[in-house]
Amino acid sequence: MSTWSFDLTTAPRDRKLWLASECGKVIPTTWDKKREQWAGFATNGKPPVAWQEFIVPEHPGARSDLDAIADRLIVHKHQFIEDVGSGA
């Protein structure tokens, strides 16, 4: 899980990020090369206060690909009985 960084100078400008605003909003954004600022933030407004990697959360009910594959596998259950010298 990503954590917030309060050092905006370390924010990568080559990918999508979450930025936190001073007014309490969390905004998905990218660096706007033309305007030389983060998209979604006003030119004369307050800059973002923190950033973190953009990760799209998965619904807690969603199943992984591995779960789906496991469901298709044939599972054999074996019971092993140890022969403790019965002579048979």
HUFENVEN-V193831 format. One record per backbone hydrogen bond with DSSP energy under -0.5 kcal/mol. CO is the residue of the C=O (numbers start at 0). NH is the residue of the N-H. Records with the same first field share a line. If there is no record, write none. Layout:
# HUFENVEN-V193831
CO->NH ; NH
This chain:
# HUFENVEN-V193831
4->50
5->7
6->9
7->10
15->53
16->28
17->51
18->26
19->48 ; 49
20->23
24->20
26->18
28->16
29->38
30->32
31->35 ; 36
36->31
37->40
41->44
49->19
50->4
51->17
52->54
54->56
58->61
63->67
64->68
65->69
66->70
67->71
68->71 ; 72
69->72
72->74
73->75
75->77
77->79
78->80
79->81
81->83
